């Protein structure tokens, strides 16, 4: 047998893919996602819309490879809506090109809420939405087949000759292979990797939402384009429910409530993405800080503090400079270059490096409420959810390899305490190695298997997010679910085998040789800013009693009761209490306290003053009379200390 024949046989040897239940499926070396589905069963093959390879959504025509984790996507899968919305974005672009001349196409991906498409040379207003939606509906009713075609780079260049932004994307794709894919529907086509539904008739119902400006590729140096946002659902009822939630989300908007409750502001004069916390907002943040500080103290963390700025020599050593430079604020001081810190971990590594350690000393646990700075594009800044300056409830652990599982589990226990305290639903994901990373394949495989082992041991239901890890290591990410079902990034646990190497960190083992510790990065909230934002919208400003910036307001019925009102306030001086002494009616005072989202109102008049007791009203408008002061005080102490999610005094 010749060498070429031997090589050909090797190339045709069957490969193995791993199914969601852990079983293995042997398929030919040139099999696609759809081929694998047919191997499992003809019904599944016919129903296949797309696939996931190691967590990445791909077209059903995508080839599989040996050892890949494969999930088949049908119209019953969670991922189906993403595929449908990607196809809806194409319907929007087709409708725009039918209605407007000389439009240039950019990109049009699906999003968590729907989709968008970016255009250049497009003069469009929201008043045009009705006409565009009518055209989209016509495209859907036409039920065009959505056809996938592989073409050479040269042919793609000819097809895209009048599309400069697509040509720029094509140039990058050309470096990855000799062919690209187009998707066509009717007279319209687009350079796209997919996946898509089989025909436009499967897109369902589409609603256009708003217009915004967006820089090409998110770079302020590039042209500003027109972005049209929309959403799509398979059923009309799902769209109606979404639009209702969208209206509710507007009422819960943290920027609106933050202004009403005087929690924070972001002002042009102080700079974009730089929040200013007002006294009520800082009161809530301090309570959040105390809560996590108590958890850290119970878990054996020592608090450290690092400066806001370091010489970039530190960022070169940590790897942030080469991997994070575009997101850093960098400036010169004399002959030295400095950078505002985008992360706290290098400072903590430098502190650990400043000591000599024995295996008996580990684990070493550092914590810091550390302010960091990320240079987000201005168009991406949004209230507290995307800012330039934010604070992480950061923790870094330096552990022996045999301590990894125990310490990760302890961190997850603390995260569970946070989740249960705020009564939050959540989802968990294991994020693996990104394209831009540091460290060897062996180090990454070891780190990923360690985290996967902990998740499996704890029977945690988790998703695999291929390529979403930090540049220095894989991570377990938590996403909160708020009161109206939206998902927000939250706690994280990250293994890091790279930072100890880069900082030459070590400890003396039981064998008297030096060894490298493993570094664990963790945050229980994620960041205070995003967590605060989520809480504002989750509770709609009606914070649990222990968090409320003003916990009790005393309302005297008349000026004659003002002195007694202040004596009552003094009885509750361990809480955040104010007296409404304005010359106003009781009804207006009650309405003001309700609008200010104060959990409890104490009402005092002649009857209460004569009896030496109080009347109590909560923010849900329930009221109880002849309440003993000490009894109510005992209830408030319990509600504060137990951190109950809702006030329940009047329900008892």
N, C-alpha and C positions, 0 to 999 in steps of 0.2 A: 504493500500500500504506500502510495506517495505521501509526502509531507502535506501537500495541499488537500488530498483526500482525507487524511487524518484530521486536519484542521476543520474541514467542512463537516465531518461527522460530529466533531466536538461541538461545533456551532449549533447543530441540530439536536443535540442531546436535550431531553426534557428538562424543564425547570420546575421549581416548586414555589407556589404562592401560599401565603398564610391567610386563612379566612377569619372573620371576626370571632368565631368561637374557639379559635386556636388550632383548628384542624388544618391539615395541609392538602393542597390540590396540585397534582402533577399535570402540567400542560405542555404543549410544544413550545420550543424556544421563541417562536415568532408569534405567540398568542397575544391577542388584545384583551382588553377588559370585557368586551362583549363575548369573545370566544370563551373566556372563563365562565361567564354567566351561563352560556349554553351547556358547558361541561357540567355545571351544577344541576341544571334542569332547563328544558325547552321553554317552559313558562317564564322563568326568570330571564332567560335570554331575550324573549320577545318584549318583556317589560323594561329592559335595561335602558336607562336614559343617559347615565354617566357612571363614573367610578371614582373611588378614592384610592390613591396609591400612597401608602405611608402617610395618610392624612391629607394629601393634596388632591383637590377636586380636578378631575381630568375628563376628557371626552371618552366616550365608550370605544372609540377607535384607537385609543392610546395603547401602545405595547406595554405588557407587564414585564417584569424582570425577576430573576431568581431571588427568593427570600423576601419579596415585597409583601407588605400587609395590604390586602385587597378588601375593599367594601364595594358592593354593587349598589348603585343609586337608582331607585325607581320613583314613580310619582307618589309613592307612600313614604319616601325617605325625608328626613329633616332637610337634607341638602337640595331637595327638588325645587324649593322656592327660590334658592340662589340661581339655579339653572334657568328657571322660568324668568326671573328678573333680568338676567343677562340677555335673554332673548327679547324682553321688553325694551331694553336699552337700544337694541338694534332696530326695533320697530319705531322708536322715537327718532333715531337718526335718519331712517328711511323717510319718515313723514316730514322731517325738517328739510331734507334735500328736495322733496317734492314741492314744498311751499316757498323755499328761499333759494335764490340763485347764488352760485359762486361761494357756497359755504365750504369751509375746510374742516375735516373731521380730525378729532384728537383721540380721546379714549372714552369708553363707556362701560365701566364695570358695575356689577351688582354690589349692594351694600347691605348692612344689617336691616336698614329700614326700607330699602327699595333699590334704586339705581340712579345713576346720573350719566349724562353724556356731555363732553366738552366740545365746543365748536369755536372756530375763529371766523372772522368776517360775517358774524351773524347779528343782525339788529332785530331782536325779538323782545316782546313785552308779555307780561302775564295775560294781557287782554287777547293775545294770540293763542292761549291755551285751548280754548274751545275748538278752534279750527284744527289745531294739531291733534287734539284728542279724537276728533271726528275722523281724521286721516288715519290715526293709529287703529281706530275701530274698523275702518275699511280694510286695512292691511290684515288685521286679525280675521275678519270675516272672509277675506280672500283665501285664507288657509294655504298660503304658499308653503311648499316644502322648504325646510331649512337644510341646505345641502353643504356638506363639508368637502373641501377639495385641497389636496396637497399640490403645491406648485413650487417650482424652482425659484431661487432668489432672483434670477434674471427676469423670469416672467412676472414675478411680483413687482419688480421695479417698473416694468412697463405698465402694469395695471394701476400703479399708484403714482404715476408720473405727475399728476396734478394735486397730490396730497403730501405736502412737505412734512407734516407731523408724522404721518404714517411711514414715510421714507426714513425719518430719523429712527423710528422704532425698528424698521426693517434692517437698518444698518447694524443695530445691536443684535438682532436675531441672526443675521448672517454670520456672526462670529461663533454662533452656537451650532450651526448645522447648514446643510445645503438646501433644505426645503422648509417651507412655512405653510400654514393653513389659512384658507379663506372660507368664510361662510356666506352663502348667498340665499336670498329670498326674493322671488320675483325678479325685478330688474336691478335690485340693489345687492351689493356685496361689501364685505369688510374684512380686512386683515385681522384675524382673531384666532386664539388658541381654543376657544370654547370653554366648556361644553354648552350645548343648546338643546332645546326641545326639538321634536321632530318636525314641527310645522308651526307657522304663525298662529294657526287656529287653536293651539294649545296654550297660548300666552295668557288667556283668561281676560281679566279686566285691568285697565291701566288708568292711573290718575296722575296728572302732572301737578307738582306741588309748589315749586318756587324757582326763581332764577338767582344766580349768584355769579360773582367773578372768581376766577381761579387762574393762577399762574401755571403755565405749561410746565409739567413735571414738578410743580410745587416750588419753583425757584423764582424769586422776585426779580432776577435778572432777565427772565424770559417774558414773552408776551402775555398779557392778560387775556384770557379767553372767557367765553360765556358758557356757564354750566347750567344745565336744566336738570333739576331733580324731579324724580317721579317715583311711584311705587306700583307694584303689580301683585295680583293675587289670582289664584285659580277660580275663586268663587266671589260673587258680588257681596255676599254676606260678610266674608272675611275683610273685604275692602271697607265696608261700612263700619265694621268694628274697629279697624285700624284708624279710620278718620276720627272716630269718637275718642279713641285713646290719644290721638294727636292733639285734639282740642283740650283734653284733660292735661296733657303734658304741658301745653302752653300755660295753663293755670298754675301748674306746679313748677314752672321755670324758676331755677334758683336765682337767676338775675332779678326777676320780678319780685320774688319773695325776699331776697336779700336786701333789696331797696326798701320794701315795705317794713321790714323788721330792723333796718339799719345794721345789717350784719357785716357788710363789706362793700367796697367800691373799687373800681378800676378806672383811673382817670387819665386823660390825655396828658395832663401836665406832669404826671409822675412816670408815665411810660406804659406801653401796651404789655399785657400779660404779667403785670406786677400788682397783685392785689393788696389793698390796704384793709386791714381788719379793724372794724370799729368795736367799741367796748362790748356790745352784745355778742358779736361774732367771736371775739377773742375769748369771751367767757365760755362759749361752747367748745372752742378749741382747747382751752385749758382743762376742761372736764375730760375731753378725749385723751389729752396727754396724760392726765393723772391715771386714767383707766389703764392705758397701755403700760405706763410706768409701774403700776402695781403688778401687772402680769409679768413684766420683765424682772422685777425684784423677786417674785416668787419663783422664777425660772433660773435665777442665778446669774443675771447679767450685771456687768459693771458699766456705768455710764462714762462715756468719754466725750470730748468736744474737739472738733477740727475746724480750721478756718474756712472762710468762703472761697479763698483763692489760693492756688499753689503755683509754683514754677512748673512750666510744661515738661521739665525733666521728669517729674513724677508721672505725668500723663503718658509720656513716652514709655516709661518703665512698665506702667500698668497695662499698656495696650490701648488705652482710650484715645490717644492722639491719632493713631493710624486708623482706628475704627470709628471714632466719634468726633473727629475734628470739625466736620461741617456743622455739628449741632452744639459746638462750644463757643462761648464768648472768650476770645483770645486777644491779648493786648501786650504791648511792650512797656517795660519800666527800665529805663536806662538800656543796658546791654542784655537784659534778661527778658525772656518771654514768659508771661503768666496766663493762666486760664481760670475763670470761675469754675468751680467744681460742678460737673454734671452728675457725679455720683460720690458717695461717701467712702466707698470700699478702699480706695488706695490709701486714704488717711489712716484707716483702721489697720491696714496691713503694715503701714510704716510704724504705728505704735507697737504692734506685735513684734516687729523686727528689732525694736529697740531693747529687747530683753532676751535673756537666755531661758530656755524652757526644758523641762523634763517631761517624759510621758505621763508622770504622775500629775502634772499641772493641767493637763488637757482634760476636758475642753475648756478653752478660754472664750468667754462670751462678752462682746462689746455691744453697747446700744447707744444710739444718738438720735435725737430729733434733729436731723441734719438738713439744713437749707441747701438746695441744689438749683442749678440753672441750666436750662436747655433752650437753645436758640430755635424755637419753632418758627415756621413761616408765619408772617403776620395774618395772612388770610386763614390760617388754621387755628388761631387763638379764639377761644370761646369761653367767656366767663371763667369759672374755676376749673372747668374740665380740661382745658388746654391753656397752659400759662408758661411764662418764661421762668418764673421763680416759684418753687414749691418745696414743701418739707416732707421728708420721708421718715416714718417711724422705723428707722433703720436698725438692723442688727446684723452683726457678723460674728461667726463662730469659727474657731480654729480647733479642729478635732483630729483624733487619730482615725485611720480608716475603719477600725473596728467599732468606732462610736457613731458612725454616720447614721445608721438606721435608728438608733435610740434618739439621737438629737433631732432628726427630721420628724420623727413621731412626736416628740415633745413640742416642736414648733407647730405641728398640725393640731395638737391638743389646744394650744393657745389660740390658734385661728378658729377652732370650733367654739371656743369660749366667746370670741368676738361675734361670730355668726349667730350664736344662740342668744346673746345679750340683746342684739338688735333685731332678733327674730327675722333674719334674712335667709331667703332661699339662695342657692348658689349652684354653680357648675364648676367642675374641675377639669383641667387639661394638663397633659404632659407635653411640654414644648421642647423640641429636639434641635439639633445643630443647624444653625443658619449658614447660608453661603459665605457670609463675611464673619469669620471666626478665627480664633487662635487655639493652638494645641493640636496634638496628634489624634489620628483616628482611634488609637487604642485608649487614650485618655477619655475621649468623648463617649465611646462605647461603654466604658466602665462607669462613667458618671450617669449615663442614661439608664443603664441596667439597675443601678443602685436606687434611683428614684422610682423606677417602675416596680421594683421589688417591694418598696414600702407601700405603694398604692395598692398592689395586689394583696399584700398581707392585711391591710386595713379594709379590704373589700370596697374600695372607693370606685364609684362609677366615674370614669374619666374619658375624655376625648384625646386623641393624639393630634397635636398641632406640629406637623413636620416643618422644620425650618424656622420656627418662631422662638427658639431659645436665645439667651443672651450671647454675645460674642465670646464670652469666656466660659460658658457652661450651660447645660440643660436646666430646666426649671419646672416646678409645679405651679401653675397659675390658677387662682380662684377668680370667678366672675360673680358679682352680686346680682341678684334679681330684685328690682325695686317693686313698689306697690302696684305699678301698672305694667309689670312684666318686662321692663327694659333691663338690659344687661350692662354692667359697668365693671371695668378692671378693678381688682382688689388685691388681696394678699398674694404673696409669692414666696416660694422656697427655691433657692438656686444652689446647685452644687458647683464648685469651682476648683478644678485641679490645676488651673493655669496660673492664677495670681500667686500662689505660693512658690511656683517655679520662677516667675518673673521677678519677685522680690527676694528670692533666695531665703525663704522662711524655712526654719527647721526646728526640730526638738530632738533631745537625746532619748533614744528608746531604751527599753529594758535590756537590750543587748549592748548598750553603751555606744552604739553607732548613731549617726544623725539620720533623721527621716523627715520627709516633707509632710506637713499637716494638710488636711483637706479644709478648704474654706467654704463655709455655708453662708450665703446671703439670704436674709429674710426680712419681710415687712408684714405686719399684721393688718394694717389698713391698706397698704399700697402707698398712698400719699395722703396727707391730711386734706389737701385741697380737693382732690377728687372724691375722697370719702365724705367730706363735709358737703360738697355739692350733691352727692347722691342722697345723703341724709335729708337735706333741705327738701329735695323733690320727693323722696320716699315718704316723709312725714307731712309734706305740704306745709312745712313750717311749724306743725304741731309736735314739737319735740317731746320725747319722754320727760317726765318731771325732773329727773336728775340732770338732764342736759339743758333744759329751758333757761334762757338768759335771765328772764324774770319768772320766778316760780309761783309767786303769790302776789296778788294786788289787793290791798285793803280799800274798801269803798265806803266812806262815811255817807249816811243818807243825807245829812245836813251839816252845816258848819258847826252846829252845836255838838256834833259827835266827833269832831276832828281830833280833839284831845284824846278821847278813848281810842280812836283809830290808831294813833301813834303809840299808845300804850300796848295795844294788841300787836302792832308791828314789832315792838321790842321783845315780845314774848316769842317771836319767831325769828330772832336775829341770827340763827344758824343757817337760815335759808336766804334766798335772794328775794326780798320783799320790798315793795314800794307802796306808798299811800297816794291815792288819787284825791288830792285836796282841792281840786278845781271847783269853782262855783258853777256847778252843772247839775242836771237832774241825775237821779240814780240810773234811769234807763240809758242815758247817754254814756255814763261811766261803765255800765255793764257792756254796752255795745263796743266801746273803745277797748276794753280788756279783751273781749272776744276777738276783735279785729287784730289786736296785738298778739293773739295766740298765747295768752297767759293761762297756764293750766288750771289755776284755782283763783277764785275771787272770794274774799272774806267781806261780808256785808255787815255793817254795824250801824244800828240806830238806837233809839231810846230804849226799846225793849231789850236789846242785847246788852246795852250799857248797864241797865238796871239789874239784869240777871247775871252779868259778868260772863256771858258766853258770846257766841258768834253764830252767824248763818254762813253757810258755805255753798258756793255755786261753782260748778266746773265748766270747762270750755265746751262741753256737750250740752250745756244749758239745763242740767239737772241741779236741783237745789235741795238743801236740808237745813232745817231750822233748829235752834236750841242745841247747838253743838258745843260740847265742853272743849275748852282751849287745849288742855293737856291731851285729850283723846285725839284731836285733830293733829296735834304736833307729833304724837306717837305714830300716827298713820304716815305723815310726811317723812319721818325718819326712816320708816320701813320701806316706803316707796323709793326714796333716794338710795338707800343702802342696798336694796335688793335689785335696783335698776329694772323695775317692772316696765314692760314696753308700753303700757297704757295706764293712765290714772283710773282707779277703780273705787275710790272712797265711797261714792254715792251708790255704787252697785253692790256694796257689801250688805 
